[in-house]
Amino acid sequence: MKFKKLFSTILFAQFSIMLFSGCNQKSSVIEINFPTMWVGVSQSTEYFKERSEAFNKQYEGKYKVVVEELPGDQAYVDKMKVLYSSDSLPDAIAAGGYNLIDLMKDKLVDLTPYLDKDPEWKAQLSKVGIDANTRDGKLYGIPYSRQVIGYFYNKELFQRAGIEGPAKTWDEFFAQCDKLLQAGITPLSMDTADSGWLTSLMLGAMTASNDAGEKFMNTINPKDYNTPELLYAAEKIQELFSKYTTQDAVGGKYENGASNFFNGKTAIIANGPWMVSDFYNTENAPEGFADKVGTALYPGEVMYNSGKIGYNIAAKTPEKIEATLAFVKFMSSEESQRLMLEKVGDIPDMESIESDKVKPLINEILANAASAKRSINDFQSLWYANVVDEISVQYPLLAQKNITSAEFLKALSDAANKN
């Protein structure tokens, strides 16, 4: 009996040690909280799923990224603002180029000392990427892609309207819009909701028609929007809304504008290379649609060609920061950026990355960017977050002529001066 009791005690002790060891091993895995909009119908869904699984496999037993799905850009940005207000930001943030740095930098990790300790990693970052993510000498984001944005046009619809190719000037652009209308074709996809992405790309490109406008569109957090260049652009945007776009543009989201372009209801859409994959996706566009699409610089040889807001880190403890740095380094690595180019069409921050697996239209966009005489940054990356929000409030009023162009600009200035 004593032997059996002793044997049972030994077994129980061994089991307890194993159980404790297992629990301890499990608890030693540091989890990295990462909400993402790269889910559902996002072009980045497949890419991010593969990369996050690869990270968890590489760091199995040490780190694990825990993903929270937040479909839609605006839903993501709104959630981050709520978490910021409650001091509960996630460990890593990637807001798709939205400038959350200026709103949240008091709770973001200054990455400068970590990059200084890793000169090889630091050397991989482009100057424009560093500039876009730096405030007052502190680096708050690790860039992983660049903004290279022109516009797309339907070559078949242009031909039907007797248009040979993209306009060289804005006067010519509007003349082409008139030709499209005469041929029974709605010229342009536009939107007002979720910061009016499509519309604001046109606004910024028009603003950059001269030196002063180009300088404004490369200024971080401007507070005075009452400039001649912006006034001209706002007046033209109002004209586009009144004559040259679809009825669902006012109040409409990006998805509406994209669908209209895919289905041949509009001839032009402003957007970046990530859209190219949708042209080949028969769930979005008709078979062979990609062959009908041309790429263009904006009139005046303007392109969005700049750094982009990258991964931000808001982890609080040294252990969490170390783990999140590993995740961000993995997601911004040369391999990840190359796969992002191939699978999503996003242009890597690392200018040395090339691939023969990309669609021809992407190479056309890169060639356009290289030939541009004026290169600008986009509003989401540069303007205060509340100004970006204000745009969605003011665009419908501008479109319906409830306010003037000057009143539109005043509203943006008033919002900027609240910061």
Rosetta blueprint (number, residue, H / E / L):
1 M L
2 K H
3 F H
4 K H
5 K H
6 L H
7 F H
8 S H
9 T H
10 I H
11 L H
12 F H
13 A H
14 Q H
15 F H
16 S H
17 I H
18 M H
19 L H
20 F H
21 S H
22 G H
23 C H
24 N H
25 Q H
26 K H
27 S H
28 S L
29 V L
30 I E
31 E E
32 I E
33 N E
34 F E
35 P E
36 T E
37 M L
38 W L
39 V L
40 G L
41 V L
42 S L
43 Q L
44 S L
45 T H
46 E H
47 Y H
48 F H
49 K H
50 E H
51 R H
52 S H
53 E H
54 A H
55 F H
56 N H
57 K H
58 Q H
59 Y L
60 E L
61 G L
62 K L
63 Y E
64 K E
65 V E
66 V E
67 V E
68 E E
69 E E
70 L L
71 P L
72 G L
73 D H
74 Q H
75 A H
76 Y H
77 V H
78 D H
79 K H
80 M H
81 K H
82 V H
83 L H
84 Y H
85 S H
86 S L
87 D L
88 S L
89 L L
90 P L
91 D L
92 A E
93 I E
94 A L
95 A L
96 G L
97 G L
98 Y L
99 N L
100 L L
101 I H
102 D H
103 L H
104 M H
105 K H
106 D H
107 K H
108 L L
109 V L
110 D L
111 L L
112 T H
113 P H
114 Y H
115 L H
116 D H
117 K L
118 D L
119 P H
120 E H
121 W H
122 K H
123 A H
124 Q H
125 L L
126 S L
127 K H
128 V H
129 G H
130 I H
131 D H
132 A H
133 N L
134 T E
135 R E
136 D L
137 G L
138 K E
139 L E
140 Y L
141 G L
142 I E
143 P L
144 Y L
145 S E
146 R E
147 Q E
148 V E
149 I E
150 G E
151 Y E
152 F E
153 Y E
154 N E
155 K H
156 E H
157 L H
158 F H
159 Q H
160 R H
161 A L
162 G L
163 I L
164 E L
165 G L
166 P L
167 A L
168 K L
169 T L
170 W H
171 D H
172 E H
173 F H
174 F H
175 A H
176 Q H
177 C H
178 D H
179 K H
180 L H
181 L H
182 Q H
183 A L
184 G L
185 I L
186 T E
187 P E
188 L E
189 S L
190 M L
191 D L
192 T L
193 A L
194 D L
195 S L
196 G L
197 W H
198 L H
199 T H
200 S H
201 L H
202 M H
203 L H
204 G H
205 A H
206 M H
207 T H
208 A L
209 S L
210 N L
211 D H
212 A H
213 G H
214 E H
215 K H
216 F H
217 M L
218 N L
219 T L
220 I L
221 N L
222 P L
223 K L
224 D L
225 Y L
226 N L
227 T L
228 P H
229 E H
230 L H
231 L H
232 Y H
233 A H
234 A H
235 E H
236 K H
237 I H
238 Q H
239 E H
240 L H
241 F H
242 S H
243 K H
244 Y L
245 T E
246 T L
247 Q H
248 D H
249 A H
250 V L
251 G L
252 G L
253 K L
254 Y H
255 E H
256 N H
257 G H
258 A H
259 S H
260 N H
261 F H
262 F H
263 N L
264 G L
265 K L
266 T E
267 A E
268 I E
269 I E
270 A E
271 N E
272 G L
273 P H
274 W H
275 M H
276 V H
277 S H
278 D H
279 F H
280 Y H
281 N L
282 T L
283 E L
284 N L
285 A L
286 P L
287 E L
288 G L
289 F H
290 A H
291 D H
292 K H
293 V E
294 G E
295 T E
296 A E
297 L L
298 Y E
299 P L
300 G L
301 E L
302 V E
303 M E
304 Y E
305 N E
306 S E
307 G E
308 K L
309 I L
310 G L
311 Y E
312 N E
313 I E
314 A L
315 A L
316 K L
317 T L
318 P H
319 E H
320 K H
321 I H
322 E H
323 A H
324 T H
325 L H
326 A H
327 F H
328 V H
329 K H
330 F H
331 M H
332 S L
333 S L
334 E H
335 E H
336 S H
337 Q H
338 R H
339 L H
340 M H
341 L H
342 E H
343 K H
344 V L
345 G L
346 D L
347 I E
348 P E
349 D L
350 M L
351 E L
352 S L
353 I L
354 E L
355 S L
356 D L
357 K L
358 V L
359 K L
360 P H
361 L H
362 I H
363 N H
364 E H
365 I H
366 L H
367 A H
368 N H
369 A H
370 A H
371 S H
372 A L
373 K L
374 R E
375 S E
376 I E
377 N L
378 D L
379 F H
380 Q H
381 S H
382 L H
383 W L
384 Y L
385 A H
386 N H
387 V H
388 V H
389 D H
390 E H
391 I H
392 S H
393 V H
394 Q H
395 Y H
396 P H
397 L H
398 L H
399 A H
400 Q L
401 K L
402 N L
403 I L
404 T L
405 S H
406 A H
407 E H
408 F H
409 L H
410 K H
411 A H
412 L H
413 S H
414 D H
415 A H
416 A H
417 N L
418 K L
419 N L
